[in-house]
């Protein structure tokens, strides 16, 4: 075999191995990717039913209900256009309260209730996750014909 053919085979083998490695990396990343959805997107069946994802918005005032076990809570999350029910079993963050922004990670049950495995609350009065702020702005525009409530959304 000529030296030129050996180099060509070596390059082709390297390209093939690189392609296989890239395919494995992208497959692993796509399986572990947690995408953010708003309550409106969840209600429109745009969220996956077979894998974990994140949902966020405002915790509706008056919706927080605790079960007798002290760990299980039920509450409603809204983007000011749609509302979904969330169930979580565990200790909520100290800053979690009604009327504030939150993001929950989990799965959608067959009943349509979002079963959270993790709940995150905003960390101070001036910060709101960009995804939640955008969702609230869109929800306000859908409900009020373009006006955004400055008390709910940071500019």
PEMOMO-V758600 format. One record per pair of residues at least 24 apart in sequence whose C-alpha atoms are under 10 Angstrom apart, sorted by the first residue. I is the first residue (numbers start at 1). GAP is how many residues later the second one is. D is the distance in Angstrom with one decimal. If there is no record, write none. Layout:
I&GAP&D / I&GAP&D
//
This chain:
34&71&8.1 / 34&72&9.3 / 35&70&9.5 / 36&67&8.7 / 36&68&9.4 / 36&69&8.8 / 36&95&7.5 / 36&96&9.2 / 37&66&9.7 / 37&94&8.5 / 37&95&9.2 / 37&98&8.8 / 38&39&9.1 / 38&40&8.1 / 38&41&6.6 / 38&43&9.7 / 38&44&8.6 / 38&45&9.2 / 38&46&9.4 / 38&65&9.7 / 38&93&8.3 / 38&94&7.6 / 38&96&9.4 / 38&97&6.2 / 38&98&8.8 / 38&100&10.0 / 38&101&9.5 / 39&37&9.7 / 39&38&7.1 / 39&39&6.1 / 39&40&6.1 / 39&41&9.0 / 39&42&8.0 / 39&43&5.6 / 39&44&5.7 / 39&45&5.8 / 39&46&9.3 / 39&96&8.6 / 39&100&9.6 / 40&38&8.3 / 40&39&7.1 / 40&40&8.9 / 40&41&6.5 / 40&42&5.0 / 40&43&7.3 / 40&44&8.5 / 40&95&8.6 / 40&98&9.6 / 40&99&8.1 / 41&38&9.9 / 41&41&8.7 / 41&94&9.7 / 42&40&8.9 / 42&41&9.2 / 42&42&7.9 / 42&66&8.7 / 42&70&8.9 / 42&72&9.3 / 43&39&7.3 / 43&40&8.1 / 43&41&7.5 / 43&69&8.5 / 44&38&9.6 / 45&67&9.9 / 47&60&9.5 / 47&61&8.4 / 48&59&8.3 / 48&60&7.8 / 49&58&6.9 / 49&59&5.7 / 49&60&7.4 / 49&61&7.9 / 49&63&9.3 / 49&65&10.0 / 50&57&7.6 / 50&58&8.0 / 50&59&9.2 / 50&60&10.0 / 51&55&8.2 / 51&56&6.3 / 51&57&8.3 / 52&53&6.9 / 52&54&5.1 / 52&55&4.9 / 52&56&8.0 / 52&63&9.8 / 52&64&9.3 / 52&65&9.3 / 53&51&8.5 / 53&52&5.7 / 53&53&5.8 / 53&54&6.4 / 53&55&8.6 / 53&61&9.9 / 53&63&9.5 / 54&49&6.6 / 54&50&5.5 / 54&51&4.4 / 54&52&6.4 / 54&53&8.2 / 54&60&9.7 / 54&62&8.8 / 54&64&9.3 / 54&65&9.5 / 55&29&9.4 / 55&31&9.5 / 55&47&8.5 / 55&48&5.7 / 55&49&5.4 / 55&50&6.5 / 55&51&8.2 / 55&52&9.5 / 55&53&10.0 / 55&59&8.5 / 55&61&9.2 / 55&64&9.7 / 55&76&9.5 / 55&77&8.8 / 56&28&10.0 / 56&45&7.3 / 56&46&5.6 / 56&47&4.1 / 56&48&6.2 / 56&49&8.8 / 56&63&9.5 / 56&64&9.2 / 56&65&9.7 / 56&73&8.9 / 56&75&7.7 / 56&76&5.8 / 56&77&9.5 / 56&79&8.3 / 56&80&9.6 / 57&25&9.9 / 57&26&9.0 / 57&27&9.8 / 57&42&9.5 / 57&43&8.2 / 57&44&5.5 / 57&45&5.8 / 57&46&6.7 / 57&47&9.2 / 57&71&9.6 / 57&72&9.3 / 57&74&8.5 / 57&75&5.2 / 57&76&7.9 / 57&77&9.5 / 57&78&7.1 / 57&79&6.9 / 58&25&9.4 / 58&39&9.5 / 58&40&7.7 / 58&41&5.8 / 58&42&5.3 / 58&43&4.4 / 58&44&6.2 / 58&45&8.8 / 58&63&9.9 / 58&74&7.9 / 58&75&9.5 / 58&77&9.8 / 58&78&8.1 / 58&94&8.5 / 58&95&10.0 / 59&24&9.4 / 59&25&10.0 / 59&26&9.9 / 59&27&9.7 / 59&37&8.7 / 59&38&7.2 / 59&39&5.0 / 59&40&5.1 / 59&41&5.8 / 59&42&6.5 / 59&43&7.0 / 59&44&9.7 / 59&62&9.9 / 60&24&9.9 / 60&37&9.2 / 60&38&5.8 / 60&39&5.6 / 60&40&8.2 / 60&41&9.6 / 61&36&8.6 / 61&37&4.9 / 61&38&5.4 / 61&39&8.9 / 62&36&7.1 / 62&37&8.9 / 63&35&7.6 / 63&36&9.7 / 64&33&8.4 / 64&34&7.0 / 74&39&9.6 / 74&40&9.8 / 74&41&9.5 / 76&37&9.8 / 76&38&9.8 / 77&24&8.9 / 77&25&8.3 / 77&26&9.2 / 77&27&9.6 / 77&37&9.9 / 78&54&9.8 / 78&57&9.2 / 78&58&8.1 / 78&61&8.7 / 79&53&7.7 / 79&54&8.8 / 79&55&9.1 / 79&56&5.7 / 79&57&4.7 / 79&58&8.1 / 79&59&7.8 / 79&60&5.4 / 79&61&7.8 / 80&55&8.3 / 80&56&5.9 / 80&57&8.2 / 80&58&8.1 / 80&59&4.6 / 80&60&5.6 / 80&61&8.9 / 80&62&8.3 / 80&63&7.3 / 80&64&9.7 / 80&69&9.9 / 80&72&9.6 / 81&54&9.0 / 81&55&8.0 / 81&56&9.7 / 81&57&7.9 / 81&58&4.4 / 81&59&6.8 / 81&60&8.6 / 81&61&6.5 / 81&62&6.2 / 81&63&9.7 / 82&57&7.6 / 82&60&10.0 / 82&61&9.8 / 84&28&8.0 / 84&29&7.0 / 84&30&7.4 / 85&27&7.9 / 85&28&5.3 / 85&29&6.2 / 85&30&8.7 / 86&26&9.3 / 86&27&5.8 / 86&28&4.7 / 86&29&5.9 / 86&30&6.7 / 87&26&7.1 / 87&27&6.2 / 87&28&5.0 / 87&29&6.0 / 87&30&9.0 / 88&26&8.6 / 88&27&6.1 / 88&28&5.0 / 88&29&6.6 / 88&30&7.7 / 88&31&7.8 / 89&26&8.7 / 89&27&7.7 / 89&28&7.5 / 89&29&8.9 / 89&30&9.8 / 90&26&9.5 / 90&27&8.2 / 90&28&8.3 / 90&29&9.0 / 91&27&9.4 / 91&28&8.9 / 92&26&8.7 / 92&27&6.7 / 92&28&8.1 / 92&29&8.6 / 93&25&9.8 / 93&26&7.3 / 93&27&6.7 / 93&28&6.4 / 93&29&9.4 / 93&30&9.6 / 94&26&9.9 / 94&27&8.2 / 94&29&9.4 / 95&25&8.9 / 95&26&6.0 / 95&27&7.0 / 95&28&6.8 / 95&29&8.1 / 95&30&9.9 / 96&24&7.7 / 96&25&5.3 / 96&26&7.7 / 96&27&9.2 / 97&24&8.3 / 97&25&9.9 / 99&53&8.5 / 100&25&9.1 / 100&28&8.9 / 100&52&8.3 / 101&24&9.9 / 101&26&9.2 / 101&27&6.5 / 101&28&7.9 / 101&31&7.1 / 101&32&8.5 / 101&35&9.7 / 101&51&8.8 / 101&52&9.4 / 102&26&8.3 / 102&27&8.2 / 102&30&7.8 / 103&26&8.4 / 103&28&9.3 / 103&29&7.9 / 125&29&9.7 / 126&27&9.7 / 126&28&7.2 / 126&29&9.9 / 127&26&9.6 / 127&27&7.5 / 128&24&9.6 / 128&25&7.8 / 128&26&7.0 / 128&27&9.9 / 129&25&9.6 / 130&24&9.2
//
